[in-house]
Amino acid sequence: MSGSPAVSRQEFDAIFAAVRTWGSWSPADRGAWNRVTPEHVRWATALVRSGTAVPLGLPWDTRAGPDNDRPALHHMTDLGDVEPAEPATYKDFLAADFHGKAVSHLDALAHVAYRGRFYDGRPAREAVGASGARFGSVAALGPLVTKGVLLDLPAVLGVDWLEPGHPVHARDVAAAEQALGVSVDDGCAVLLRSGRFRRRRELGAWDVGAASAGLHVDAVPLLAERAIALLGGDGDSDLRPSPVEGVHSPVHALAVAAMGVPLLDNLDLEALSAACAGAGRYEFMIVVSPLNVPGGTGSPVNPVAIL
């Protein structure tokens, strides 16, 4: 495992300032999704060859565990015995406190503030109230169709998974591009596979909030330089424990609050890894369609990669 050098708050603030894209777009609360044009969509559709569709969302998890301290809810509200006559109908109820480690979800720009400010410098206390977000809500984003790139680090390193706490540095991102024959380009979605869910299936659940593989902050300037539109992974993109003094989720702060890049957390990338290996390519079209929740800070989501 490579080292994870500590980063001071002063150093982190310098990185934040260097990657910040405030004032770049209108509407500002779509952030980096403004980069994706109809041309990007056409470019993405050209990547579809076999037509294989791979869903990336986790199953709805209603069981408590070390990595699920706020289980999702699912119960039946109609067992075919409420409404009269035919046809019988069956109904259920779903709910989730989804900003955790067990629900596949999208973080909108209203989810993360740094030093009291959301993306574009909007004061967080003025932008969010009891009724939700007035800036940066998930409803402002809409759907995204673009090129996706899978940075499959275990495949590159010849291991089954990255151990919790393993940092992914800028040099590792560049090496993965070369090894997998992909390029992280303007407007694309970058997905980082650590092998979290293979490890979980073989060794059992653990507290991923305390220890998880993820991006070191030194990788973020590279992604900023490439002008990505979306970042995601089978964790929450952050290395844990955090290497930054006083900042528990530095990649969240840099991506969402500085760069305006929404995040996809807790994706199951195992089937996509196998599909990419079988196809001999690690780029594809990705479709992300969050729920239209006015004022919402994010949404449960089941993205689809199409090869």
TAQUI-V442127 format. One record per run of one state. SS is the DSSP state (A for helix, B for strand, O for the rest). FROM is the first residue (numbers start at 1). TO is the last residue. If there is no record, write none. Layout:
ss = [SS SS]
from = [FROM FROM]
to = [TO TO]
This chain:
ss = [O B O A O A O A O B O B O B O B O B O B O B O B O A O B A B O B O A O B A O B O A O B O A O B O B O A O B O B O B O B O A O B O A O B O B O B O]
from = [1 7 8 9 20 28 36 38 46 53 56 65 66 68 69 73 80 90 96 105 108 114 115 117 118 119 122 123 124 128 130 132 134 138 141 144 153 158 167 169 170 181 189 194 196 204 212 213 214 216 217 226 230 234 238 239 240 241 244 245 250 259 262 266 270 280 283 289 298 301 304 307]
to = [6 7 8 19 27 35 37 45 52 55 64 65 67 68 72 79 89 95 104 107 113 114 116 117 118 121 122 123 127 129 131 133 137 140 143 152 157 166 168 169 180 188 193 195 203 211 212 213 215 216 225 229 233 237 238 239 240 243 244 249 258 261 265 269 279 282 288 297 300 303 306 307]
